[in-house]
């Protein structure tokens, strides 16, 4: 997966969690394999 696509995903997750300012933290967690700071619910 490209870096740009991972950044898009991180920004989408941050916006959906009402935390748009922390997309870089989410991005680093995605590429590092660390848990996200919130639960992801699939509907």
PDB file of N, CA, C and O in Angstrom:
ATOM      1  N   UNK A   1       0.855  -1.166   0.000  1.00  0.00           N
ATOM      2  CA  UNK A   1       0.000   0.000   0.000  1.00  0.00           C
ATOM      3  C   UNK A   1       0.906   1.236   0.000  1.00  0.00           C
ATOM      4  O   UNK A   1       1.946   1.254   0.658  1.00  0.00           O
ATOM      5  N   UNK A   2       0.504   2.242  -0.730  1.00  0.00           N
ATOM      6  CA  UNK A   2       1.337   3.442  -0.846  1.00  0.00           C
ATOM      7  C   UNK A   2       1.231   4.318   0.407  1.00  0.00           C
ATOM      8  O   UNK A   2       0.262   4.250   1.163  1.00  0.00           O
ATOM      9  N   UNK A   3       2.255   5.133   0.593  1.00  0.00           N
ATOM     10  CA  UNK A   3       2.284   6.059   1.726  1.00  0.00           C
ATOM     11  C   UNK A   3       1.107   7.026   1.654  1.00  0.00           C
ATOM     12  O   UNK A   3       0.478   7.329   2.668  1.00  0.00           O
ATOM     13  N   UNK A   4       0.815   7.509   0.444  1.00  0.00           N
ATOM     14  CA  UNK A   4      -0.301   8.447   0.275  1.00  0.00           C
ATOM     15  C   UNK A   4      -1.628   7.818   0.673  1.00  0.00           C
ATOM     16  O   UNK A   4      -2.455   8.460   1.320  1.00  0.00           O
ATOM     17  N   UNK A   5      -1.832   6.563   0.287  1.00  0.00           N
ATOM     18  CA  UNK A   5      -3.093   5.878   0.619  1.00  0.00           C
ATOM     19  C   UNK A   5      -3.210   5.666   2.124  1.00  0.00           C
ATOM     20  O   UNK A   5      -4.288   5.835   2.695  1.00  0.00           O
ATOM     21  N   UNK A   6      -2.097   5.295   2.772  1.00  0.00           N
ATOM     22  CA  UNK A   6      -2.128   5.118   4.222  1.00  0.00           C
ATOM     23  C   UNK A   6      -2.432   6.439   4.926  1.00  0.00           C
ATOM     24  O   UNK A   6      -3.143   6.459   5.931  1.00  0.00           O
ATOM     25  N   UNK A   7      -1.896   7.537   4.402  1.00  0.00           N
ATOM     26  CA  UNK A   7      -2.190   8.840   4.989  1.00  0.00           C
ATOM     27  C   UNK A   7      -3.662   9.192   4.813  1.00  0.00           C
ATOM     28  O   UNK A   7      -4.276   9.755   5.720  1.00  0.00           O
ATOM     29  N   UNK A   8      -4.233   8.867   3.661  1.00  0.00           N
ATOM     30  CA  UNK A   8      -5.664   9.110   3.437  1.00  0.00           C
ATOM     31  C   UNK A   8      -6.507   8.324   4.429  1.00  0.00           C
ATOM     32  O   UNK A   8      -7.461   8.854   4.999  1.00  0.00           O
ATOM     33  N   UNK A   9      -6.152   7.054   4.633  1.00  0.00           N
ATOM     34  CA  UNK A   9      -6.885   6.206   5.575  1.00  0.00           C
ATOM     35  C   UNK A   9      -6.776   6.774   6.985  1.00  0.00           C
ATOM     36  O   UNK A   9      -7.770   6.834   7.710  1.00  0.00           O
ATOM     37  N   UNK A  10      -5.576   7.191   7.376  1.00  0.00           N
ATOM     38  CA  UNK A  10      -5.376   7.761   8.712  1.00  0.00           C
ATOM     39  C   UNK A  10      -6.214   9.020   8.891  1.00  0.00           C
ATOM     40  O   UNK A  10      -6.801   9.231   9.953  1.00  0.00           O
ATOM     41  N   UNK A  11      -6.272   9.856   7.859  1.00  0.00           N
ATOM     42  CA  UNK A  11      -7.064  11.086   7.940  1.00  0.00           C
ATOM     43  C   UNK A  11      -8.552  10.774   8.032  1.00  0.00           C
ATOM     44  O   UNK A  11      -9.281  11.439   8.768  1.00  0.00           O
ATOM     45  N   UNK A  12      -9.011   9.760   7.287  1.00  0.00           N
ATOM     46  CA  UNK A  12     -10.419   9.363   7.351  1.00  0.00           C
ATOM     47  C   UNK A  12     -10.769   8.850   8.740  1.00  0.00           C
ATOM     48  O   UNK A  12     -11.803   9.217   9.298  1.00  0.00           O
ATOM     49  N   UNK A  13      -9.903   7.994   9.306  1.00  0.00           N
ATOM     50  CA  UNK A  13     -10.153   7.471  10.649  1.00  0.00           C
ATOM     51  C   UNK A  13     -10.173   8.596  11.674  1.00  0.00           C
ATOM     52  O   UNK A  13     -11.041   8.625  12.547  1.00  0.00           O
ATOM     53  N   UNK A  14      -9.228   9.519  11.578  1.00  0.00           N
ATOM     54  CA  UNK A  14      -9.168  10.633  12.526  1.00  0.00           C
ATOM     55  C   UNK A  14     -10.412  11.507  12.418  1.00  0.00           C
ATOM     56  O   UNK A  14     -10.970  11.918  13.436  1.00  0.00           O
ATOM     57  N   UNK A  15     -10.846  11.791  11.208  1.00  0.00           N
ATOM     58  CA  UNK A  15     -12.046  12.615  11.024  1.00  0.00           C
ATOM     59  C   UNK A  15     -13.287  11.911  11.551  1.00  0.00           C
ATOM     60  O   UNK A  15     -14.139  12.542  12.177  1.00  0.00           O
ATOM     61  N   UNK A  16     -13.398  10.608  11.304  1.00  0.00           N
ATOM     62  CA  UNK A  16     -14.561   9.856  11.777  1.00  0.00           C
ATOM     63  C   UNK A  16     -14.584   9.740  13.293  1.00  0.00           C
ATOM     64  O   UNK A  16     -15.652   9.595  13.888  1.00  0.00           O
ATOM     65  N   UNK A  17     -13.417   9.802  13.921  1.00  0.00           N
ATOM     66  CA  UNK A  17     -13.338   9.730  15.381  1.00  0.00           C
ATOM     67  C   UNK A  17     -13.392  11.121  16.010  1.00  0.00           C
ATOM     68  O   UNK A  17     -13.175  11.272  17.212  1.00  0.00           O
ATOM     69  N   UNK A  18     -13.685  12.144  15.187  1.00  0.00           N
ATOM     70  CA  UNK A  18     -13.736  13.536  15.651  1.00  0.00           C
ATOM     71  C   UNK A  18     -12.410  13.983  16.266  1.00  0.00           C
ATOM     72  O   UNK A  18     -12.387  14.776  17.206  1.00  0.00           O
ATOM     73  N   UNK A  19     -11.302  13.460  15.719  1.00  0.00           N
ATOM     74  CA  UNK A  19      -9.962  13.839  16.161  1.00  0.00           C
ATOM     75  C   UNK A  19      -9.088  14.138  14.941  1.00  0.00           C
ATOM     76  O   UNK A  19      -8.051  13.499  14.767  1.00  0.00           O
ATOM     77  N   UNK A  20      -9.483  15.100  14.088  1.00  0.00           N
ATOM     78  CA  UNK A  20      -8.746  15.339  12.846  1.00  0.00           C
ATOM     79  C   UNK A  20      -7.307  15.789  13.057  1.00  0.00           C
ATOM     80  O   UNK A  20      -6.476  15.664  12.158  1.00  0.00           O
ATOM     81  N   UNK A  21      -7.012  16.313  14.246  1.00  0.00           N
ATOM     82  CA  UNK A  21      -5.672  16.811  14.536  1.00  0.00           C
ATOM     83  C   UNK A  21      -4.666  15.693  14.806  1.00  0.00           C
ATOM     84  O   UNK A  21      -3.465  15.962  14.838  1.00  0.00           O
ATOM     85  N   UNK A  22      -5.106  14.455  15.000  1.00  0.00           N
ATOM     86  CA  UNK A  22      -4.181  13.381  15.368  1.00  0.00           C
ATOM     87  C   UNK A  22      -3.978  12.365  14.253  1.00  0.00           C
ATOM     88  O   UNK A  22      -3.627  11.218  14.529  1.00  0.00           O
ATOM     89  N   UNK A  23      -4.193  12.761  12.993  1.00  0.00           N
ATOM     90  CA  UNK A  23      -4.054  11.807  11.899  1.00  0.00           C
ATOM     91  C   UNK A  23      -2.625  11.282  11.793  1.00  0.00           C
ATOM     92  O   UNK A  23      -2.428  10.129  11.408  1.00  0.00           O
ATOM     93  N   UNK A  24      -1.616  12.107  12.128  1.00  0.00           N
ATOM     94  CA  UNK A  24      -0.229  11.644  12.041  1.00  0.00           C
ATOM     95  C   UNK A  24       0.048  10.548  13.063  1.00  0.00           C
ATOM     96  O   UNK A  24       0.783   9.604  12.773  1.00  0.00           O
ATOM     97  N   UNK A  25      -0.534  10.665  14.257  1.00  0.00           N
ATOM     98  CA  UNK A  25      -0.384   9.620  15.266  1.00  0.00           C
ATOM     99  C   UNK A  25      -1.019   8.325  14.775  1.00  0.00           C
ATOM    100  O   UNK A  25      -0.439   7.250  14.928  1.00  0.00           O
ATOM    101  N   UNK A  26      -2.197   8.424  14.192  1.00  0.00           N
ATOM    102  CA  UNK A  26      -2.874   7.238  13.659  1.00  0.00           C
ATOM    103  C   UNK A  26      -2.054   6.630  12.532  1.00  0.00           C
ATOM    104  O   UNK A  26      -1.913   5.409  12.461  1.00  0.00           O
ATOM    105  N   UNK A  27      -1.512   7.465  11.650  1.00  0.00           N
ATOM    106  CA  UNK A  27      -0.668   6.988  10.548  1.00  0.00           C
ATOM    107  C   UNK A  27       0.533   6.212  11.095  1.00  0.00           C
ATOM    108  O   UNK A  27       0.832   5.118  10.617  1.00  0.00           O
ATOM    109  N   UNK A  28       1.217   6.766  12.086  1.00  0.00           N
ATOM    110  CA  UNK A  28       2.379   6.092  12.673  1.00  0.00           C
ATOM    111  C   UNK A  28       1.993   4.777  13.331  1.00  0.00           C
ATOM    112  O   UNK A  28       2.759   3.814  13.288  1.00  0.00           O
ATOM    113  N   UNK A  29       0.819   4.726  13.935  1.00  0.00           N
ATOM    114  CA  UNK A  29       0.353   3.475  14.538  1.00  0.00           C
ATOM    115  C   UNK A  29       0.043   2.431  13.463  1.00  0.00           C
ATOM    116  O   UNK A  29       0.312   1.245  13.654  1.00  0.00           O
ATOM    117  N   UNK A  30      -0.522   2.869  12.333  1.00  0.00           N
ATOM    118  CA  UNK A  30      -0.820   1.937  11.241  1.00  0.00           C
ATOM    119  C   UNK A  30       0.455   1.324  10.675  1.00  0.00           C
ATOM    120  O   UNK A  30       0.529   0.111  10.481  1.00  0.00           O
ATOM    121  N   UNK A  31       1.462   2.159  10.409  1.00  0.00           N
ATOM    122  CA  UNK A  31       2.688   1.624   9.804  1.00  0.00           C
ATOM    123  C   UNK A  31       3.548   0.887  10.821  1.00  0.00           C
ATOM    124  O   UNK A  31       4.356   0.037  10.448  1.00  0.00           O
ATOM    125  N   UNK A  32       3.380   1.206  12.117  1.00  0.00           N
ATOM    126  CA  UNK A  32       4.163   0.543  13.150  1.00  0.00           C
ATOM    127  C   UNK A  32       3.507  -0.702  13.715  1.00  0.00           C
ATOM    128  O   UNK A  32       4.138  -1.454  14.458  1.00  0.00           O
ATOM    129  N   UNK A  33       2.238  -0.929  13.370  1.00  0.00           N
ATOM    130  CA  UNK A  33       1.534  -2.100  13.874  1.00  0.00           C
ATOM    131  C   UNK A  33       1.064  -1.958  15.315  1.00  0.00           C
ATOM    132  O   UNK A  33       0.825  -2.958  15.993  1.00  0.00           O
ATOM    133  N   UNK A  34       0.931  -0.724  15.786  1.00  0.00           N
ATOM    134  CA  UNK A  34       0.493  -0.481  17.154  1.00  0.00           C
ATOM    135  C   UNK A  34      -1.021  -0.300  17.201  1.00  0.00           C
ATOM    136  O   UNK A  34      -1.631   0.067  16.197  1.00  0.00           O
ATOM    137  N   UNK A  35      -1.635  -0.555  18.365  1.00  0.00           N
ATOM    138  CA  UNK A  35      -3.088  -0.395  18.464  1.00  0.00           C
ATOM    139  C   UNK A  35      -3.514   1.059  18.283  1.00  0.00           C
ATOM    140  O   UNK A  35      -2.776   1.989  18.610  1.00  0.00           O
ATOM    141  N   UNK A  36      -4.707   1.224  17.761  1.00  0.00           N
ATOM    142  CA  UNK A  36      -5.262   2.563  17.581  1.00  0.00           C
ATOM    143  C   UNK A  36      -5.762   3.095  18.920  1.00  0.00           C
ATOM    144  O   UNK A  36      -6.084   2.310  19.811  1.00  0.00           O
ATOM    145  N   UNK A  37      -5.832   4.430  19.078  1.00  0.00           N
ATOM    146  CA  UNK A  37      -6.254   5.011  20.354  1.00  0.00           C
ATOM    147  C   UNK A  37      -7.769   4.979  20.570  1.00  0.00           C
ATOM    148  O   UNK A  37      -8.284   5.644  21.468  1.00  0.00           O
ATOM    149  N   UNK A  38      -8.479   4.204  19.745  1.00  0.00           N
ATOM    150  CA  UNK A  38      -9.925   4.088  19.870  1.00  0.00           C
ATOM    151  C   UNK A  38     -10.347   2.764  19.258  1.00  0.00           C
ATOM    152  O   UNK A  38      -9.575   2.130  18.539  1.00  0.00           O
ATOM    153  N   UNK A  39     -11.563   2.352  19.543  1.00  0.00           N
ATOM    154  CA  UNK A  39     -12.102   1.117  18.965  1.00  0.00           C
ATOM    155  C   UNK A  39     -12.722   1.429  17.617  1.00  0.00           C
ATOM    156  O   UNK A  39     -13.385   2.452  17.447  1.00  0.00           O
ATOM    157  N   UNK A  40     -12.502   0.542  16.662  1.00  0.00           N
ATOM    158  CA  UNK A  40     -13.094   0.690  15.335  1.00  0.00           C
ATOM    159  C   UNK A  40     -14.321  -0.200  15.275  1.00  0.00           C
ATOM    160  O   UNK A  40     -14.241  -1.405  15.512  1.00  0.00           O
ATOM    161  N   UNK A  41     -15.454   0.400  14.957  1.00  0.00           N
ATOM    162  CA  UNK A  41     -16.707  -0.341  14.862  1.00  0.00           C
ATOM    163  C   UNK A  41     -17.132  -0.408  13.404  1.00  0.00           C
ATOM    164  O   UNK A  41     -17.259   0.619  12.738  1.00  0.00           O
ATOM    165  N   UNK A  42     -17.348  -1.617  12.914  1.00  0.00           N
ATOM    166  CA  UNK A  42     -17.766  -1.814  11.525  1.00  0.00           C
ATOM    167  C   UNK A  42     -19.274  -1.958  11.498  1.00  0.00           C
ATOM    168  O   UNK A  42     -19.845  -2.777  12.218  1.00  0.00           O
ATOM    169  N   UNK A  43     -19.920  -1.151  10.655  1.00  0.00           N
ATOM    170  CA  UNK A  43     -21.384  -1.204  10.563  1.00  0.00           C
ATOM    171  C   UNK A  43     -21.790  -1.721   9.214  1.00  0.00           C
ATOM    172  O   UNK A  43     -22.983  -1.842   8.932  1.00  0.00           O
TER     173      UNK A  43
END
